[in-house]
Amino acid sequence: SPVGNYQANPWGFYDMHGNVLEWCADWYGDYPSGAVRDPVGPADGSARVGRGGSWFNAASSARCASRGSIAPGSSNGTLGFRLSLRSMPATLRTSQ
């Protein structure tokens, strides 16, 4: 479907789920314990976060809370990324 065909989510993002698993800049790891809003992962690691699920996954994976680890060099037809106008925190601006 064309971009923007559905309503934006509470953060103003459109079309977040179902096409490709989104490869994120965050390093994969445990979140802080307890209730946290917009949690941040570890400062470094060996795998990035993949979010949301793709056309290949079960429908239960097509949600932003669905998260897994992806090796930085990974490439396949179910993995993509989203461009953002928001600048990345300095802690994430490290080389892969």
DRENKOLVO-345588 format. One record per atom (N, C-alpha, C, O): residue number from 1; x, y negated, z; atom name. Coordinates in Angstrom, 1 decimal, m for minus. Each point is the difference from the previous one (the first is absolute). Example, Ala and Ser with C-alpha at 12.3 -4.5 7.8 and 13.67 -1.06 7.14 Angstrom:
DRENKOLVO-345588
ATOM:1:13.2:5.7:7.8:N
ATOM:1:m0.9:m1.2:0.0:CA
ATOM:1:0.9:m1.2:0.0:C
ATOM:1:1.0:0.0:0.7:O
ATOM:2:m1.4:m1.1:m1.4:N
ATOM:2:0.9:m1.1:0.0:CA
ATOM:2:m0.8:m1.1:0.8:C
ATOM:2:0.5:m1.1:0.1:O
This chain:
DRENKOLVO-345588
ATOM:1:0.8:1.2:0.0:N
ATOM:1:m0.8:m1.2:0.0:CA
ATOM:1:0.9:m1.2:0.0:C
ATOM:1:1.1:0.0:0.5:O
ATOM:2:m1.6:m1.1:m1.0:N
ATOM:2:0.8:m1.3:0.0:CA
ATOM:2:0.3:m0.5:1.4:C
ATOM:2:m0.7:0.3:0.9:O
ATOM:3:1.9:m0.9:m0.8:N
ATOM:3:0.4:m0.6:1.3:CA
ATOM:3:m1.0:m0.9:0.6:C
ATOM:3:m0.6:m0.8:m0.8:O
ATOM:4:0.3:0.8:2.1:N
ATOM:4:m1.0:m0.9:0.6:CA
ATOM:4:m1.4:0.4:m0.3:C
ATOM:4:m0.9:m0.8:0.3:O
ATOM:5:0.6:2.0:m0.7:N
ATOM:5:m1.3:0.5:m0.3:CA
ATOM:5:m0.8:0.3:1.3:C
ATOM:5:m1.2:0.0:0.0:O
ATOM:6:1.9:0.2:1.1:N
ATOM:6:m0.6:0.3:1.3:CA
ATOM:6:0.3:m1.1:1.0:C
ATOM:6:0.9:m0.8:m0.3:O
ATOM:7:m1.7:0.8:1.4:N
ATOM:7:0.3:m1.0:1.0:CA
ATOM:7:1.3:0.1:0.6:C
ATOM:7:0.6:1.1:0.1:O
ATOM:8:0.0:m2.2:0.4:N
ATOM:8:1.3:0.0:0.7:CA
ATOM:8:m0.2:0.7:1.4:C
ATOM:8:m1.1:m0.1:0.5:O
ATOM:9:2.2:0.6:0.0:N
ATOM:9:m0.1:0.5:1.4:CA
ATOM:9:0.1:m1.1:1.0:C
ATOM:9:0.2:m1.2:m0.5:O
ATOM:10:m0.2:1.4:1.8:N
ATOM:10:0.1:m1.1:0.9:CA
ATOM:10:1.2:m0.9:m0.1:C
ATOM:10:0.0:m1.1:0.5:O
ATOM:11:1.1:1.6:m1.1:N
ATOM:11:1.2:m0.7:m0.1:CA
ATOM:11:0.1:m0.7:m1.4:C
ATOM:11:1.0:m0.7:m0.2:O
ATOM:12:m2.0:0.8:m0.6:N
ATOM:12:0.0:m0.7:m1.3:CA
ATOM:12:0.6:0.8:m1.1:C
ATOM:12:0.2:m0.6:m1.1:O
ATOM:13:0.1:1.9:1.3:N
ATOM:13:0.6:0.8:m1.1:CA
ATOM:13:m1.1:0.7:m0.7:C
ATOM:13:m1.0:0.5:0.5:O
ATOM:14:1.2:m0.4:m1.8:N
ATOM:14:m0.9:0.7:m0.9:CA
ATOM:14:0.6:1.3:m0.5:C
ATOM:14:1.2:0.2:m0.1:O
ATOM:15:m2.1:0.7:m0.2:N
ATOM:15:0.4:1.3:m0.6:CA
ATOM:15:1.1:0.7:0.7:C
ATOM:15:1.0:0.4:m0.7:O
ATOM:16:m1.1:m0.2:1.9:N
ATOM:16:1.1:0.6:0.8:CA
ATOM:16:0.2:1.5:m0.1:C
ATOM:16:1.1:0.5:0.2:O
ATOM:17:m2.2:0.2:m0.5:N
ATOM:17:0.1:1.5:0.1:CA
ATOM:17:m0.4:0.7:m1.2:C
ATOM:17:m0.9:m0.4:m0.8:O
ATOM:18:1.5:1.6:0.6:N
ATOM:18:m0.5:0.9:m1.0:CA
ATOM:18:0.7:0.1:m1.3:C
ATOM:18:m0.1:1.1:m0.7:O
ATOM:19:0.9:m2.0:0.3:N
ATOM:19:0.7:0.1:m1.3:CA
ATOM:19:1.4:0.7:0.2:C
ATOM:19:0.2:1.1:m0.5:O
ATOM:20:0.7:m1.8:1.3:N
ATOM:20:1.2:0.6:0.3:CA
ATOM:20:0.3:m0.2:1.5:C
ATOM:20:m0.5:m0.9:0.6:O
ATOM:21:1.3:1.8:m0.1:N
ATOM:21:0.5:m0.1:1.4:CA
ATOM:21:1.0:m1.2:0.0:C
ATOM:21:0.8:m0.1:m0.9:O
ATOM:22:m1.0:m0.8:1.8:N
ATOM:22:0.8:m1.2:0.0:CA
ATOM:22:1.3:0.1:0.8:C
ATOM:22:0.0:0.3:1.2:O
ATOM:23:1.1:m0.5:m1.9:N
ATOM:23:1.3:0.1:0.6:CA
ATOM:23:0.3:m1.3:0.7:C
ATOM:23:0.1:m1.0:m0.7:O
ATOM:24:0.1:1.0:2.0:N
ATOM:24:0.2:m1.2:0.8:CA
ATOM:24:1.4:m0.3:0.3:C
ATOM:24:0.8:0.9:0.0:O
ATOM:25:m0.5:m2.1:0.4:N
ATOM:25:1.4:m0.4:0.4:CA
ATOM:25:0.3:0.5:1.4:C
ATOM:25:1.2:0.1:0.3:O
ATOM:26:m2.2:0.1:0.5:N
ATOM:26:0.3:0.5:1.4:CA
ATOM:26:0.7:1.3:0.0:C
ATOM:26:m0.3:0.9:m0.8:O
ATOM:27:1.2:m0.7:1.8:N
ATOM:27:0.6:1.2:0.2:CA
ATOM:27:m1.0:0.9:0.8:C
ATOM:27:m0.7:m0.5:0.8:O
ATOM:28:0.7:1.8:m1.1:N
ATOM:28:m0.9:0.9:0.7:CA
ATOM:28:0.5:0.4:1.3:C
ATOM:28:1.2:0.2:0.2:O
ATOM:29:m2.0:m0.2:0.8:N
ATOM:29:0.3:0.4:1.4:CA
ATOM:29:m1.2:m0.2:0.9:C
ATOM:29:m1.0:m0.4:m0.4:O
ATOM:30:1.2:0.7:1.7:N
ATOM:30:m1.0:m0.1:0.9:CA
ATOM:30:m0.4:m1.5:0.3:C
ATOM:30:0.9:m0.8:0.0:O
ATOM:31:m2.1:0.5:0.2:N
ATOM:31:m0.5:m1.3:0.4:CA
ATOM:31:0.2:m0.1:1.5:C
ATOM:31:0.1:1.0:0.7:O
ATOM:32:m0.2:m2.3:m0.2:N
ATOM:32:0.0:m0.1:1.5:CA
ATOM:32:m1.2:0.7:0.6:C
ATOM:32:m1.0:0.1:m0.7:O
ATOM:33:1.1:0.3:1.9:N
ATOM:33:m1.2:0.7:0.7:CA
ATOM:33:m1.0:m1.1:0.4:C
ATOM:33:0.4:m1.2:0.1:O
ATOM:34:m1.6:1.6:0.1:N
ATOM:34:m1.1:m0.9:0.3:CA
ATOM:34:m0.6:m0.6:m1.2:C
ATOM:34:0.4:0.2:m1.1:O
ATOM:35:m1.4:m1.0:1.4:N
ATOM:35:m0.8:m0.7:m1.0:CA
ATOM:35:0.9:m1.2:m0.6:C
ATOM:35:0.5:m0.8:0.7:O
ATOM:36:m0.3:0.9:m2.0:N
ATOM:36:0.8:m1.1:m0.7:CA
ATOM:36:m0.7:m0.4:m1.2:C
ATOM:36:m0.5:0.8:m0.8:O
ATOM:37:0.5:m2.1:0.5:N
ATOM:37:m0.6:m0.5:m1.2:CA
ATOM:37:1.1:m0.3:m1.0:C
ATOM:37:1.0:m0.7:0.4:O
ATOM:38:m1.1:1.2:m1.6:N
ATOM:38:1.0:m0.2:m1.1:CA
ATOM:38:1.4:0.4:0.5:C
ATOM:38:1.0:m0.8:0.1:O
ATOM:39:m0.9:2.1:0.3:N
ATOM:39:1.3:0.5:0.5:CA
ATOM:39:1.2:m0.1:m0.9:C
ATOM:39:m0.2:0.1:m1.3:O
ATOM:40:1.4:m0.2:1.8:N
ATOM:40:1.2:0.0:m0.8:CA
ATOM:40:0.8:1.3:0.3:C
ATOM:40:0.1:0.3:1.2:O
ATOM:41:0.4:0.3:m2.2:N
ATOM:41:0.8:1.2:0.2:CA
ATOM:41:1.4:m0.3:0.4:C
ATOM:41:0.3:m1.1:0.4:O
ATOM:42:0.6:2.1:m0.4:N
ATOM:42:1.4:m0.2:0.4:CA
ATOM:42:0.7:m0.9:m1.0:C
ATOM:42:m0.4:m0.3:m1.1:O
ATOM:43:1.5:m0.3:1.6:N
ATOM:43:0.9:m0.9:m0.8:CA
ATOM:43:0.7:0.7:m1.1:C
ATOM:43:0.5:m0.7:m1.0:O
ATOM:44:m0.3:2.0:1.1:N
ATOM:44:0.7:0.8:m1.0:CA
ATOM:44:m0.4:1.4:0.0:C
ATOM:44:m0.8:0.4:0.8:O
ATOM:45:1.2:0.4:m1.8:N
ATOM:45:m0.4:1.3:m0.1:CA
ATOM:45:0.5:0.7:m1.3:C
ATOM:45:0.8:m0.6:m0.7:O
ATOM:46:m1.4:1.8:0.5:N
ATOM:46:0.4:0.7:m1.2:CA
ATOM:46:m1.1:0.2:m1.0:C
ATOM:46:0.2:0.5:m1.1:O
ATOM:47:m1.4:m0.9:1.5:N
ATOM:47:m1.2:0.1:m0.9:CA
ATOM:47:m0.9:m1.2:0.2:C
ATOM:47:m0.1:m0.6:1.1:O
ATOM:48:m0.6:0.2:m2.2:N
ATOM:48:m0.9:m1.1:0.0:CA
ATOM:48:m1.4:0.5:0.3:C
ATOM:48:m0.3:1.2:m0.1:O
ATOM:49:m0.6:m2.2:0.4:N
ATOM:49:m1.4:0.4:0.2:CA
ATOM:49:m0.7:0.1:m1.3:C
ATOM:49:0.1:m0.9:m0.9:O
ATOM:50:m1.0:1.9:0.7:N
ATOM:50:m0.9:0.1:m1.1:CA
ATOM:50:m1.4:m0.1:0.6:C
ATOM:50:m0.3:0.8:0.9:O
ATOM:51:m0.6:m1.6:m1.5:N
ATOM:51:m1.3:m0.2:0.6:CA
ATOM:51:m1.1:0.2:m1.0:C
ATOM:51:0.2:m0.3:m1.2:O
ATOM:52:m1.3:0.7:1.7:N
ATOM:52:m1.3:m0.1:m0.7:CA
ATOM:52:m0.5:1.2:m0.9:C
ATOM:52:m1.2:0.1:m0.1:O
ATOM:53:2.0:0.8:m0.3:N
ATOM:53:m0.5:1.1:m0.9:CA
ATOM:53:m0.1:m0.5:m1.4:C
ATOM:53:m0.1:m1.2:m0.3:O
ATOM:54:0.0:2.2:m0.6:N
ATOM:54:m0.1:m0.3:m1.5:CA
ATOM:54:m1.1:0.9:m0.6:C
ATOM:54:m0.7:0.7:0.7:O
ATOM:55:0.6:m0.8:m2.0:N
ATOM:55:m0.9:0.8:m0.7:CA
ATOM:55:0.2:1.5:0.2:C
ATOM:55:m0.9:0.8:m0.2:O
ATOM:56:2.1:m0.4:0.6:N
ATOM:56:0.4:1.4:0.2:CA
ATOM:56:m0.4:0.5:1.4:C
ATOM:56:m0.2:1.3:0.1:O
ATOM:57:0.1:m2.1:0.9:N
ATOM:57:m0.3:0.3:1.3:CA
ATOM:57:m1.5:0.2:0.3:C
ATOM:57:m0.8:m0.4:m0.7:O
ATOM:58:0.5:1.1:1.9:N
ATOM:58:m1.3:0.1:0.5:CA
ATOM:58:m0.6:m1.4:0.3:C
ATOM:58:0.8:m0.9:0.3:O
ATOM:59:m2.1:0.7:m0.3:N
ATOM:59:m0.6:m1.3:0.3:CA
ATOM:59:0.3:m0.4:1.4:C
ATOM:59:0.1:m1.2:0.2:O
ATOM:60:0.2:2.1:0.7:N
ATOM:60:0.3:m0.4:1.4:CA
ATOM:60:1.3:m0.8:0.1:C
ATOM:60:0.3:m0.6:1.0:O
ATOM:61:0.6:0.7:m2.0:N
ATOM:61:1.2:m0.7:0.0:CA
ATOM:61:m0.1:m1.4:m0.6:C
ATOM:61:0.9:m0.8:0.1:O
ATOM:62:m2.0:0.5:m0.7:N
ATOM:62:m0.2:m1.3:m0.7:CA
ATOM:62:m0.5:m1.1:1.1:C
ATOM:62:m1.1:m0.5:m0.1:O
ATOM:63:2.0:0.2:1.0:N
ATOM:63:m0.2:m1.0:1.0:CA
ATOM:63:1.3:m0.5:0.5:C
ATOM:63:1.0:0.7:m0.1:O
ATOM:64:m0.9:m2.0:0.5:N
ATOM:64:1.2:m0.6:0.4:CA
ATOM:64:0.7:0.7:1.2:C
ATOM:64:1.2:m0.1:0.2:O
ATOM:65:m2.0:0.7:0.7:N
ATOM:65:0.6:0.7:1.1:CA
ATOM:65:0.7:1.3:m0.3:C
ATOM:65:0.8:0.5:0.8:O
ATOM:66:m1.0:0.0:m2.0:N
ATOM:66:0.7:1.2:m0.5:CA
ATOM:66:1.4:m0.4:m0.4:C
ATOM:66:0.2:m0.9:m0.8:O
ATOM:67:0.8:1.5:1.5:N
ATOM:67:1.4:m0.4:m0.2:CA
ATOM:67:0.9:1.2:0.1:C
ATOM:67:m0.2:0.9:0.8:O
ATOM:68:1.2:m0.9:m1.7:N
ATOM:68:1.0:1.1:m0.1:CA
ATOM:68:1.3:m0.6:m0.3:C
ATOM:68:0.2:m1.2:m0.2:O
ATOM:69:0.8:2.1:0.2:N
ATOM:69:1.4:m0.4:m0.3:CA
ATOM:69:0.4:0.3:m1.4:C
ATOM:69:m0.4:1.1:m0.6:O
ATOM:70:1.1:m2.0:m0.1:N
ATOM:70:0.4:0.2:m1.4:CA
ATOM:70:1.5:m0.4:m0.1:C
ATOM:70:0.4:m1.1:0.5:O
ATOM:71:0.4:2.0:m1.1:N
ATOM:71:1.4:m0.4:m0.2:CA
ATOM:71:0.1:m1.1:m0.9:C
ATOM:71:m0.7:m0.1:m1.0:O
ATOM:72:1.7:m0.9:1.3:N
ATOM:72:0.1:m1.2:m0.9:CA
ATOM:72:0.2:0.3:m1.4:C
ATOM:72:m0.4:m0.9:m0.8:O
ATOM:73:1.0:2.0:0.4:N
ATOM:73:0.2:0.3:m1.5:CA
ATOM:73:m1.1:0.7:m0.6:C
ATOM:73:0.1:0.4:m1.2:O
ATOM:74:m1.2:m0.2:1.8:N
ATOM:74:m1.2:0.8:m0.5:CA
ATOM:74:m0.6:m0.7:m1.2:C
ATOM:74:0.0:m1.2:m0.1:O
ATOM:75:m0.5:2.0:m0.8:N
ATOM:75:m0.7:m0.5:m1.2:CA
ATOM:75:m1.0:1.1:m0.5:C
ATOM:75:0.5:1.1:m0.2:O
ATOM:76:m1.7:m1.5:0.1:N
ATOM:76:m1.0:1.0:m0.6:CA
ATOM:76:m1.3:m0.8:m0.5:C
ATOM:76:m0.1:m1.2:0.3:O
ATOM:77:m0.8:1.9:m0.9:N
ATOM:77:m1.2:m0.6:m0.5:CA
ATOM:77:m1.1:m0.4:1.0:C
ATOM:77:m1.0:m0.5:m0.3:O
ATOM:78:1.3:0.8:1.6:N
ATOM:78:m1.0:m0.3:1.0:CA
ATOM:78:0.5:m1.1:1.0:C
ATOM:78:m0.6:m0.3:1.0:O
ATOM:79:1.8:m0.3:m1.3:N
ATOM:79:0.6:m1.0:0.8:CA
ATOM:79:0.2:m1.3:m0.7:C
ATOM:79:0.4:m0.1:m1.1:O
ATOM:80:m0.7:m1.0:1.8:N
ATOM:80:0.1:m1.3:m0.6:CA
ATOM:80:0.3:m1.0:1.1:C
ATOM:80:0.3:0.4:1.2:O
ATOM:81:m0.3:m1.7:m1.5:N
ATOM:81:0.2:m1.0:1.0:CA
ATOM:81:m0.9:m1.2:m0.3:C
ATOM:81:m0.5:m0.2:m1.1:O
ATOM:82:0.3:m0.7:2.0:N
ATOM:82:m0.8:m1.2:m0.1:CA
ATOM:82:0.9:m1.3:0.1:C
ATOM:82:0.8:0.0:1.0:O
ATOM:83:m0.9:m0.9:m1.9:N
ATOM:83:0.8:m1.2:0.2:CA
ATOM:83:m0.7:m0.9:0.9:C
ATOM:83:m1.2:m0.1:0.1:O
ATOM:84:2.0:m0.7:0.7:N
ATOM:84:m0.6:m0.9:1.0:CA
ATOM:84:0.7:m1.3:m0.1:C
ATOM:84:1.1:m0.2:m0.3:O
ATOM:85:m1.9:m0.9:0.6:N
ATOM:85:0.5:m1.3:0.0:CA
ATOM:85:0.6:m0.4:1.4:C
ATOM:85:0.7:m1.0:0.1:O
ATOM:86:m1.0:1.8:0.9:N
ATOM:86:0.5:m0.2:1.3:CA
ATOM:86:1.4:0.4:0.1:C
ATOM:86:0.4:1.1:m0.5:O
ATOM:87:0.5:m1.9:1.1:N
ATOM:87:1.4:0.4:0.1:CA
ATOM:87:0.2:1.1:1.0:C
ATOM:87:m0.7:0.1:0.9:O
ATOM:88:1.7:0.7:m1.2:N
ATOM:88:0.3:1.2:0.8:CA
ATOM:88:0.9:m0.5:1.2:C
ATOM:88:0.8:m0.8:m0.1:O
ATOM:89:m1.1:1.4:1.3:N
ATOM:89:0.8:m0.4:1.2:CA
ATOM:89:1.5:0.4:m0.3:C
ATOM:89:0.3:1.0:m0.7:O
ATOM:90:0.6:m1.7:1.3:N
ATOM:90:1.4:0.2:m0.2:CA
ATOM:90:0.4:1.4:0.4:C
ATOM:90:0.9:0.5:m0.6:O
ATOM:91:m1.5:0.1:1.6:N
ATOM:91:0.3:1.3:0.4:CA
ATOM:91:m0.2:1.1:m1.1:C
ATOM:91:0.5:1.1:0.1:O
ATOM:92:m1.4:m1.4:m1.0:N
ATOM:92:m0.3:0.9:m1.1:CA
ATOM:92:0.8:m0.2:m1.3:C
ATOM:92:m0.1:0.7:m0.9:O
ATOM:93:0.8:m1.8:0.9:N
ATOM:93:0.8:m0.4:m1.2:CA
ATOM:93:1.4:0.7:0.0:C
ATOM:93:0.9:m0.6:m0.4:O
ATOM:94:m0.9:1.8:0.7:N
ATOM:94:1.3:0.8:0.0:CA
ATOM:94:0.0:0.8:m1.3:C
ATOM:94:m1.1:0.3:m0.5:O
ATOM:95:2.2:0.2:0.1:N
ATOM:95:0.1:0.8:m1.2:CA
ATOM:95:m0.5:1.4:0.4:C
ATOM:95:m0.1:0.4:1.2:O
ATOM:96:m0.4:0.4:m2.2:N
ATOM:96:m0.5:1.3:0.2:CA
ATOM:96:1.1:0.9:0.3:C
ATOM:96:m0.3:1.2:0.2:O
